[in-house]
Amino acid sequence: MNLRRYFWPAVGLAAVAFSVWLLLDELRGISLDDLWDSLVAIPLHRWALSMLSSVVAYAALAGYDHIALLHLGKRISWLFVTLCSFTTYALSHNIGGSVFSGAVIRYRAYGTKGLTGHEVGILVAICWFTFVLSSVLVGGVVLILVPGLLDRFTSIGFHSFSGATGLILLVPVAAYIFGSWLHLRPLKIGSFQLHYPRLPIVARQLITGPLELLAAAAIIYFALPEAENPGYLVVLGVFLVSFSIAQISHAPGGLGVLEVVFLAGLSEMDPAEVLAALLVFRLFYLIVPLIIGLVVVLLFERSQFDRPSS
């Protein structure tokens, strides 16, 4: 049990160490002055657009929990759910291992509203699946629209197969929609049952999830300079690759992982400008939400402490 407890944190730290080592090699010749000049060069209106994109992204993330609770048939205050979802993602994005850390935070919060561990487990599973489903959907569409995307990361030459790969990714999404339309029976694993979402819930998943990814990628896109900018779809594709690798690595905040992948994916741009855009992303998507999330946790725990014991 002790080995299991420390395995994923160890994997995350190892991923950070390896990524930082690769990143330091990439950053040779880039000074702090270059990085600062790139940050200062970002126009004020593009700072504002990046900040607005972050607000949209977290609003969409809050929709994940609302969708899951709708599937469970549970009614909880809209404000409570939104704050819980915001805090969960603000903390788990920075901690790493978002599925596990997010489960702990949600269990603590929703347990006070009467949800059982079983129900919280289903809620976490639906939120995680919504993210995966959205990543596959958006990834498939991007591969169709940007055939040369994967060639930015490898010299194998995926250009000819990009469209076919995108279509293959869209097949399970279509199958998921079709399965909802068929009203398939619940999946049973022992005493555990997972009911297939209804079509209205699936529709919400296919709107809310992609919106979060589109908005998160827009934070970086607006922070990049217009000169040599490959366009939003390319930035979105590189973001999907980098964010997926960061999630798999369990690196806290994707530290080093995002930077290495983005520098490889946007190799035609000035590395200092790419790093400046990623700093803006970390500020609006990770650091500011983390600070707000910690305040929300402290206020929540204070309210629980002040409640009279039954």
Disulfide bonds with the S-S distance in Angstrom:
none
